[in-house]
Amino acid sequence: MADPKTLTPAQRAYEQKRAAKAGKSLESWLDAKQKRAVAEARAAAPPAPKKKPGLISRLLDRAHKPL
């Protein structure tokens, strides 16, 4: 979400109405909106790729396999 200083007057009025409807100030509304957007972006991000096992783990796995 854009910084409150960079909103156009129409965007500011729209967000002000939404904030009033939610019973919050414009600043707290925009802060909550920003936090919600960040949380959704983190949830949508793919998980980190699985790490390759280390040398000791590979040797132990190989030792446990039958010949």
DAJO-V15488 format. One line per field, one symbol per residue. ss: DSSP state (~ for helix, > for strand, _ for the rest). phi: phi as a letter, one per 30 degrees, with the letter a starting at -180 (. if undefined). psi: psi as a letter, one per 20 degrees, with the letter a starting at -180 (. if undefined). A space follows every 10 residues. Layout:
ss->???
phi->???
psi->???
//
This chain:
ss->___~~~__~~ ~~~~~~~~~~ ~~___~~~~~ ~~~~~~~~~~ ~~~~______ ____~~~~~~ ~~~~___
phi->.ddedcdded dddddddddd ddibdddddd dddddddddd dddddddddd dddddddddd ddddddd
psi->qqqhhjqrhg hggghggggh hikrrgghgh ghgggghggh hhhiqqqqqp qpqrgggggg ghhiqq.
//
